[in-house]
Amino acid sequence: KDNFRPARVRRKDRAGVAWDVRFIDYLSPATGEWMPRSIEVWRDGQRAVRFTALKSDTRTALPEKLFTR
């Protein structure tokens, strides 16, 4: 309601290959609400890769120069 959290992104490339990126478990204790715990990439109906966060630090301060041009 207050945040946009996509569940998946689907598309077909120029060769007609179907790609599906799935974002799983946004409310995990490992990642909080800022990113999904798992991200899966599917190619033509078969899982190609899965990334899973084991832990994160949401309090990390990032340098301001990362956000300026």
C-alpha atoms as one frame of an Amber mdcrd trajectory, in Angstrom:
protein
   0.000   0.000   0.000   2.773   2.460   0.910   5.592   0.900  -1.127   5.880
  -0.608  -4.587   7.152  -4.191  -4.350   6.980  -5.985  -7.689   6.413  -9.729
  -7.546   7.932 -10.441 -10.950   9.114  -9.031 -14.256   8.360 -10.959 -17.449
   9.480 -10.359 -21.026  10.464 -12.037 -24.278  13.714 -11.166 -25.996  14.230
 -10.754 -29.739  14.892 -14.478 -30.159  11.530 -15.275 -28.550  13.035 -16.580
 -25.294  10.720 -15.966 -22.330  12.430 -14.478 -19.248  10.817 -14.303 -15.818
  12.461 -12.638 -12.798  10.696 -13.438  -9.521  11.121 -11.521  -6.270  10.332
 -13.720  -3.260   9.830 -12.924   0.462  10.033  -9.173   0.995   9.389  -9.471
   4.736  12.278 -11.764   5.593  14.202 -11.101   8.839  17.410 -11.415   6.784
  16.685  -8.438   4.502  13.912  -6.464   6.170  11.537  -4.713   3.786  14.128
  -3.088   1.520  14.668  -6.019  -0.849  13.353  -9.551  -1.370  15.187 -12.395
   0.310  15.327 -14.458  -2.901  15.461 -13.524  -6.569  14.943 -16.221  -9.197
  15.631 -15.888 -12.914  13.693 -18.275 -15.154  14.405 -18.846 -18.846  11.786
 -20.612 -20.988  10.092 -22.114 -17.931  13.263 -23.449 -16.278  15.041 -21.810
 -13.386  18.439 -20.535 -14.502  19.677 -18.995 -11.247  18.519 -18.186  -7.718
  20.062 -15.567  -5.433  19.299 -15.786  -1.698  20.336 -13.228   0.926  21.493
 -14.785   4.181  21.855 -11.528   6.096  22.003  -7.791   5.535  22.753  -4.574
   7.342  20.108  -1.952   6.603  21.850   0.619   8.822  24.956   0.942   6.652
  25.736   4.563   5.772  26.509   5.140   2.101  28.747   8.025   1.005  26.789
  10.953  -0.417  29.070  11.047  -3.486  27.441   7.826  -4.706  24.236   9.780
  -5.345  25.573  12.912  -7.035  26.533  13.424 -10.636
